[in-house]
Amino acid sequence: MAVSSDPAWDKILVLAGKLLDDGPLKVIPSTRRIRVHYNNTLVFDTIRALQVWEHENYPYYYVPREDIIKRPTKLVLEKSQGIKDSSGDLGAFRGTLSVTEGDVKKVTNHAVIFTMRNMLEGGKLDYVRLPFNEMEKWYEEDLPIYIHPKDPFKRVDLLPSTRKIEVRYHGTLLASTNYSVHVLETSLPTRYYLPLHSLTSTTTLRPSTLVTGCPYKGEASWYHVVATAPPGEELEFEIGRRGWEKKDFVWSYKRPTLESTAIAGMICFFNEKVDIFINGVREQQPITKFS
């Protein structure tokens, strides 16, 4: 079997064929202003984007082809390879977006140009699926989109609480506080964000190089947890006769999104990996991919 020279496109092609055959799970016209930047250039600016659910986790923005910024020779979106459904009907094209800014030209051929008959009843426009992560910036109105577009059917509630919370790992107390912020996000376990000063005197944080992102909360910095009391298990990382270290064990949003400012600078442990006690009652550890 021949090895593909462009595995990323192969995956997109399979997705496009599936969408032509079965349609997306859901399509909702958006009234938000959506802007896309590529090669330090604004390439799309539209208030006619579609939120398209290719899978159940979150939507993807498709933008009208005719809402491309008009910059002849410097910004070009061209059709190439035709994409057919399983019955042989042509319903989409591979799209190549090339943008020239100064002496720099950038090109991606991972766009897909769909005809609207496959996306929305009565539609007449061609809509473009751009490779989200290859674009430099996406904006909803004037706010950047992190990681992927938000799902309007999911919500994140941030609830301040004065219930006492203790965090323990194999019996060792890591943090204790009478103030926390409980973050309830659809389909995820409740996360408990604690003030930095809730750490015990024998628990310290060491910065990690790991940085992750969340579309609802922003960019998270990670920390290793260093404790001076042994947890009574075989140590993964020795730091002395009476110490242990856990890699990437805590995260914090230093500059969260506007909707999540209540957790700015606070720290959070994985419920799946520690024991959390609320008012003296141990919470059941959730079973997730992080367990």
N, C-alpha and C positions, 0 to 999 in steps of 0.2 A: 504494500500500500504506500502510495506516494505521500511524503510529508508536506503538509500545507506550508506555503511561504507566508501566510498571514492568518494564524489561528484566531486572532481577534475578529477578523472579518467573517471567518467561518461560523463563529458563534452568533454574530449579528445576522448572518444570512439565514441560519436556522430559526432564529427568533422572528425575522421578517416573514418567512414562510408560514410559521405557526400563526402569526397575526393575520395574514391574508386568508388562511383557511378558517380559523376559529374566531378571529376578532379578539380584541383585548377584553379583559375581565370587566372593565368599566371605562367610560370616557366622559369627562365633564369639561365643558367650556369654562375657561377662566377669565375673570375680569381684571386680574392683576397685570400690571405692566411687567413684562419679562424682558430682560436684556441679557445678551450673551457677548462675551469678549473673547477674542482669539488673536494671538500675535499682537497684543497691546492695542487691539482695534475693536471697536463696537461693530459686531457683525449682524446682530438681530435686535430689533426693538419693536415689541408688539404688545397689544392688549387683546389679542385674539388667540392666545396659546390654548392648547388642550392639555388637560391632565389625563394621562393615559396610564391605566394600570396594566402593565405587562405581566405582573405577578401580584400576589395579594399583599405584599409587604409595604409598598409605597408607590406613588405615581411617578411618571416621567413626563417632562414637558416636551410636547411637540409644537413647533412654531410654523406659521404659514410661510411658504416659500417666498411669497411676494412681499413679505415684510423684511426681507434682507436689506441691509443698508446699501444704498445705491452708490457704488464707487467703481465704475467701469475700469477694467484691467487690474485694479488693485484688490478687489474683493469679488471673487467669482465662485458660484456654486453650479456645478455642471452634473448632468445625468450621464451615467455610463451603463454598466451592466443592468439589464432588465431582470426583474425578480417576478417569478410566476407562482401562482398558487398550485395546489395539487391537481387541479383540473386543467392546468395549462394556460389560464388567463393571466395576462400581464397586469400586475397591480402595484408595482413599486419599482424603484430604480436605486442602484448604488449611487451615492452622491459624493462628489469630490469638492471639498471646500479649500480654496487657496486664498491666502491673504498676504499681501505685500505691504510692509510698513518700513519705509526707508530702504535700507539695503537688505532687509531680512524678509525672506519669503517662507511661510509655513504652509504645509499642505496636510490635510487628512482626507483619506478616502473611506472613512468609516461612517459616513452619514447615509441615511436611507430617506428617500423621498417617496412618500406614500400618496396615493390618490385618496381623497376624502371618502369616496364611496365605501372604502374598507374600514373607515373609522367612525363615521357619524352619518346617520340617515339624513339625506337632503343636503349634505355638504358639497361644496363645489370647488374648494381650494385644495391645492397640494400642500401637504404638511411634511415637515422635515424632522426626522429624529437625528439629533446631533449626538456624537459620543460625549457623554456628560463629563467624564474625567479628563478628556483631551482638551476641552475648552478651559480657558484660564479663569474666567469668572462668570458666574450666573447671579442675577439679581431678581428678587421679587420686589417691585417698587424700588426702594433705595436700600434694602437689606440684602446682604450677600446670602447665597444658599450654600450651606455646608453639607458636604458628603453626598446628599441627594435631596430632592424636593420633599417637603413635609407632606404628610398625609392629612388632609382636612378632616378625616373621620377619626383621627387619633388625637388625644390631648395629653398635655402634661400639666399636672397640678402640683404646686409647691406649697406645702402646708407647714407653717411654723408649729412647733410642739414643745411643751415644757415637761413632757413625760421623761423620766430618767432613762437614759440609755447607757448600757455598758457593752463594750466590745471585748471579747476574750478569744484567745487562740490557744487551744489545748490547756485551758485553765489559767493562762497568763492574762492579766488585765492589761489591755492596750490603751483603752480610752474610756472616759466616763464623763457624762455631761447631763445637765438638766435642761439644755436647750438644743434643739436640732431642727432641721428642715426635712420633712418627708416628701420625697419626690415620687408621685404616682403617675406612671406612664403606661398608656394602654398596652396590654399584652406583656408587660414586664413586671418583675417583682418590685415592690416598694423599695426604694433606696433611701438610706438614712445619711444625711449630710451633717457632719459634726464640726464645731469650731476647732481650729487648730490647737487651741489651748486645752482641748479635752484630752489630749494625749497624756499618758502618765509620765512621771519623771524618768522611768526606765525605758521609755519608748521614744525613738527618734526616727525621723524620715531622712532618707538619702535620695537626692534627685536621680531619676532615671532618664535615659535618652528617649524613652517611648512617649510619643504624642499621638493621641487619637482624636477623632472628631465626632460630633453628634449634630444632626440638623436642628435639633430642638434646644440644645444647650450650648453648643459651641465647641471650642478646642480644649481638650483636657491634657494636663500635665500629669505624669505618673511618678510614683515614688516607691523606693524599696523601704520596707519596714525593718528597723534594727531594734532588737530588744535585748536587754542584758540579763534576762532570766530565761533559762532553758525551758522549752515547752514540754519536756519529757518524751520527746520522740527522737528518732535518728535525724541529726541535723543535716540540712542540705548545704548550708554555707556556714563554716566555722569562722567566728570572729573573735574567739577567745574561749576561755574555759567555761564561761557561764553566759554565752551569748548565741544568738541566732539571727539570721537575716532572711527575709522573704522578698524575692524579686517582684517588682511591679505589683504591689499588693494594695496600693492606695492611689486614688486619683483626685484631682482638684481642678475646678474651672476658675482660673484666675480672672479671666475677662469673658464671662458667659454672654450669651445672647440676651437681648433686652428682656425677653419674657422669663429668663432664668436668673436674673440678677440677685435673687434672694440667696443663692448658693455660692456667690462669688467668694473665693478664698477658702471655702470650707472643704473638708476632706470626706471621702467616702470609701468604705471597705466593701469588698464583695461579700454579700450575705451568704453566698454559696461556700465561702472558705473560712468564715469565722463564726463564732457564736455570738449572737446579738440578744441581749436581755433588755426588755422594756418593762420598766417598773417591776423588775425582779423576775419576770417571766421570760423564759427562753423562747425565741422565735424559731419556728421550723425552718431549716435551711431549704431554699428553693432548689429545684432541679432544673438547670439550664445548661446551655453549651459552655458556660464558664465554670461549671461544677468541677 
